[in-house]
Amino acid sequence: MTAWVYILASRPYETLYTGVTTDLPRRIYEHREGLIEGFSNRYGVKTLVWYEIHEEVISAITREKQIKRWRRQWKFDLIEKLNPDWEDLYLTLNL
């Protein structure tokens, strides 16, 4: 089963949230609409700025845990490799 690791941002270089899901469009929709209680809803973290696909859920979970331990600057660098303008990638998902 495929899974995605993703990073949401409140604004460029501000609050970040890293997560993992097996249904990226649904999960991001839930974040955007405030349907998920907790950190992302409390801090307004709703913009999809980075994601990657994994063929196995366990590898996605491992990657999520790795990224969560990173320094903020490393996360910014990762985002900017894929998305230098910090655009909302949710609008471009064709999954």
Number of C-alpha atoms within 10 A of each C-alpha: 8 14 20 22 24 22 24 26 22 17 15 15 12 10 14 24 17 18 20 22 18 17 12 20 14 11 15 22 15 15 19 19 10 16 13 15 10 9 11 21 16 10 13 17 21 24 23 24 26 24 20 13 17 16 11 13 18 13 16 23 18 12 17 18 15 10 19 15 9 10 9 15 10 11 18 19 12 17 20 14 10 13 16 12 11 18 15 16 14 18 10 8 9 6 6
